[in-house]
Amino acid sequence: MIDIVHQINATHRDLGDMPMSSGAGRSIFLRRTYPTGIEDVWEACTDPKRISRWLAPVSGDLRLGGSYQLEGNAGGEIVTCQRPTLLRITWSMGPGMDTELELRLASDGDDSTILELEHTSPADITDAMVREYGPGGTIGIGGGWDLALTALDLHIGGAAFDVATWEDTPEAKAFARESCGAWGAAIQQAWGISDDDIDAAVAFGISHFAPEA
């Protein structure tokens, strides 16, 4: 079993505005520390065999300027690759859903690495999603990355699990419920919206990640 309280508290969550190559953008930001060296975290995030163990199988021309496709998930282009500190890619779920993802790594001693993930969407896409789904749509994005970074922690720690089914396990769903609450608090702090709207947003996120049986 994962330590849900530890995993929730291990991540710093924030939201903000971030310029994109195409114009104004809205971003979600996650930061957490992994108990291993920077080269190990870099390889876990860039080696296709290791990516498949905690995120999803990946295919494509995996080099600077090349393209990638995660099985059942996003695809895009590799824009910047500066081993072992910076990876910048486009992240597209389909036509009209082009976003940008930046992964930054920094050593925090010989056996500790700080990972920062920033996922930025065009302002018009984000604003349209919020109009349709409320802030719960943003919770969905943040919650998805929370699950991924927790799976990365399990992988780095040597845990054996099936990434294809892990998110459906009771422990992952329990974590997801807490993650939605944590993202609700981050959104309320960033946007200053009402308690009722946050409660509805958290419920929306939970209905996606941990629906009632």
C-alpha positions in Angstrom: 0.0 0.0 0.0 1.1 3.5 -0.7 1.3 6.1 2.1 -1.4 8.4 0.7 -0.8 11.3 3.2 2.9 11.2 2.3 2.3 11.1 -1.4 -0.2 14.0 -1.3 2.1 16.2 0.9 5.2 15.3 -1.3 3.9 17.5 -4.2 3.6 21.3 -4.3 0.8 22.4 -6.6 0.2 25.8 -8.2 -1.6 27.5 -11.1 -0.6 30.5 -13.1 -0.3 32.3 -16.5 2.6 31.2 -18.7 3.5 32.5 -22.2 3.4 30.0 -25.0 4.9 30.0 -28.5 1.3 30.5 -29.8 0.4 33.3 -27.3 -1.0 33.5 -23.8 -1.3 30.3 -21.8 -2.6 29.0 -18.5 -0.4 26.5 -16.6 -0.6 24.0 -13.8 2.7 23.4 -11.9 3.8 20.4 -9.8 7.1 20.1 -7.8 8.3 17.1 -5.8 11.5 15.5 -4.7 12.6 11.9 -5.6 15.1 10.0 -3.4 17.6 9.2 -6.2 20.1 10.9 -8.4 19.3 13.2 -11.2 20.5 10.8 -13.9 18.1 8.1 -12.6 15.1 10.4 -12.7 16.1 11.6 -16.2 16.3 8.1 -17.5 13.0 7.2 -15.9 11.4 10.1 -17.8 13.1 9.6 -21.1 14.0 5.9 -21.6 11.0 4.2 -23.4 11.3 1.0 -21.5 11.2 2.8 -18.2 8.4 5.2 -19.3 6.2 2.2 -20.1 6.6 1.0 -16.4 5.0 4.1 -14.8 3.2 6.1 -17.5 2.4 4.2 -20.7 4.1 2.5 -23.6 5.7 5.1 -25.9 6.7 4.9 -29.6 8.1 7.3 -32.2 11.3 9.0 -33.2 12.5 9.8 -29.6 15.1 12.4 -30.2 15.3 16.2 -30.4 13.0 17.3 -33.2 11.4 13.9 -33.3 7.9 12.9 -32.4 6.4 10.5 -29.8 3.0 8.8 -29.1 2.0 7.5 -25.7 -0.3 4.5 -26.0 -3.9 5.6 -25.3 -2.7 9.1 -24.4 -1.0 12.2 -25.8 1.5 12.6 -28.6 3.6 15.4 -29.9 7.1 16.7 -30.7 10.3 16.9 -28.7 11.2 20.6 -28.7 14.0 20.8 -26.2 16.2 18.1 -24.7 19.1 19.1 -22.4 20.2 16.1 -20.5 19.7 15.8 -17.5 17.9 19.0 -16.6 15.3 20.0 -19.2 12.8 18.3 -21.5 10.2 20.4 -23.4 7.6 18.7 -25.6 4.3 19.5 -27.2 1.4 17.5 -25.7 -1.7 16.9 -27.9 -4.8 14.8 -27.2 -6.2 15.5 -30.7 -6.9 18.2 -33.2 -7.3 21.6 -31.5 -5.9 20.3 -28.2 -2.2 21.3 -28.6 -0.5 22.1 -25.2 3.0 22.3 -24.0 4.8 20.4 -21.3 8.1 21.3 -19.6 10.0 19.0 -17.2 12.8 20.5 -15.2 15.2 18.5 -13.0 17.7 19.7 -10.4 20.1 17.8 -8.1 19.3 18.2 -4.4 22.4 16.4 -3.2 23.9 13.2 -4.6 20.8 11.0 -3.9 17.9 13.5 -4.3 16.4 15.2 -7.3 13.8 18.0 -7.5 11.4 17.5 -10.4 9.2 20.3 -11.7 6.5 19.7 -14.2 4.6 22.6 -15.9 1.8 21.9 -18.3 0.6 24.9 -20.2 -2.6 25.2 -22.4 -3.6 28.1 -24.6 -5.6 30.5 -22.7 -8.7 30.2 -24.9 -8.7 26.4 -24.6 -8.4 26.6 -20.8 -11.0 29.3 -20.5 -13.4 27.3 -22.7 -12.9 24.2 -20.6 -13.5 26.1 -17.4 -16.7 27.6 -18.8 -17.9 24.1 -19.7 -16.7 22.1 -16.8 -15.9 24.7 -14.1 -12.7 24.4 -12.2 -13.2 20.7 -12.1 -11.7 20.4 -15.5 -8.5 21.9 -14.2 -8.6 19.4 -11.3 -8.8 16.7 -13.8 -5.5 17.7 -15.5 -3.7 18.2 -12.1 -5.1 15.0 -10.7 -3.9 13.1 -13.7 -0.4 14.4 -13.2 -0.5 13.7 -9.5 -1.3 10.0 -10.3 1.6 9.9 -12.9 4.2 11.4 -10.5 3.1 9.1 -7.8 3.5 6.1 -10.2 7.0 7.5 -11.0 7.8 7.5 -7.3 6.7 3.9 -7.0 8.8 2.9 -10.1 11.9 4.7 -8.7 11.4 2.9 -5.4 11.4 -0.4 -7.1 7.7 -1.3 -6.6 6.2 -3.9 -9.0 2.9 -2.8 -10.4 0.9 -2.9 -13.6 0.7 0.7 -14.8 -2.2 -0.3 -17.2 -4.4 -1.2 -14.3 -2.9 0.6 -11.3 -5.2 3.6 -11.5 -8.2 1.3 -11.0 -6.9 -0.1 -7.8 -8.5 0.9 -4.5 -5.3 2.6 -3.2 -5.0 4.6 -6.4 -8.6 5.7 -6.2 -8.2 6.7 -2.6 -5.1 8.7 -3.5 -7.0 10.3 -6.4 -9.8 11.5 -4.1 -7.3 13.2 -1.8 -5.5 14.6 -4.9 -8.7 16.3 -6.1 -9.1 17.9 -2.7 -5.5 19.2 -2.8 -6.0 20.6 -6.3 -9.3 22.2 -5.2 -7.4 24.1 -2.4 -4.7 25.2 -4.9 -7.4 26.4 -7.4 -9.3 28.3 -4.7 -6.1 30.0 -3.5 -5.1 31.0 -7.1 -8.6 32.0 -8.3 -10.4 33.0 -5.1 -13.6 31.2 -6.0 -16.3 30.2 -3.5 -16.4 27.2 -1.3 -19.5 25.8 -3.0 -17.8 26.1 -6.4 -14.7 24.3 -5.1 -16.8 21.6 -3.6 -18.5 21.0 -6.9 -15.2 21.0 -8.7 -13.7 18.5 -6.4 -16.8 16.3 -6.7 -16.4 16.5 -10.5 -12.8 15.4 -10.3 -13.6 12.5 -8.0 -16.4 11.3 -10.3 -13.7 11.0 -13.1 -10.9 9.4 -11.1 -12.7 7.4 -8.4 -16.4 7.0 -9.4 -18.7 5.2 -7.0 -19.1 1.5 -7.9 
